[in-house]
Amino acid sequence: MTSKGKRDDLVNQLTSPGWRLIPTGIDPAVEGTLEDMARAAHARKQGGKHPGAIQRAEDALELDLFDLEQLWWHLGLPT
């Protein structure tokens, strides 16, 4: 389970660039802000696809699905 501190840290990084969404399947990876990646992963989930993995490009920090769902909640996106 994600701690409140970790969730708050991720929320504070929503506008930071340098994140990458690595989808499953043949879709290409996309890069942008953490918010862009969270929204792109959410759109994939809403379209019936696996949301993929989000990584911070500079140090390969990877978010698990629970962290990603916490960001969707913060952005007001339905889970």
Residue pairs with C-beta under 8 A, 6 or more apart in sequence:
1 66
2 66
2 67
2 70
6 67
7 67
7 70
7 74
10 34
10 63
10 67
10 70
10 71
11 71
11 74
13 34
14 33
14 34
14 35
14 38
14 71
14 74
14 75
15 33
15 34
15 35
16 33
16 34
17 32
17 33
18 31
18 56
18 57
18 58
19 31
19 32
19 33
19 34
19 36
19 37
19 54
19 55
19 56
19 57
20 29
20 30
20 31
20 37
20 54
20 55
20 56
20 57
21 29
21 30
21 31
21 37
21 40
21 41
21 52
21 53
21 54
22 29
22 52
22 53
22 54
22 55
23 29
23 44
23 49
23 50
23 51
23 52
24 49
24 50
24 52
25 49
25 50
27 44
27 49
27 52
30 36
30 37
30 40
31 37
31 57
32 40
34 54
34 71
35 71
35 75
37 54
38 54
38 68
38 71
38 72
38 75
38 77
39 75
39 77
41 51
41 52
41 54
41 68
42 51
42 72
42 75
42 77
44 50
44 51
44 52
45 51
46 78
51 65
51 68
53 62
53 63
54 62
54 63
54 68
55 61
55 62
55 63
56 62
63 71
69 79
72 78
72 79
73 79
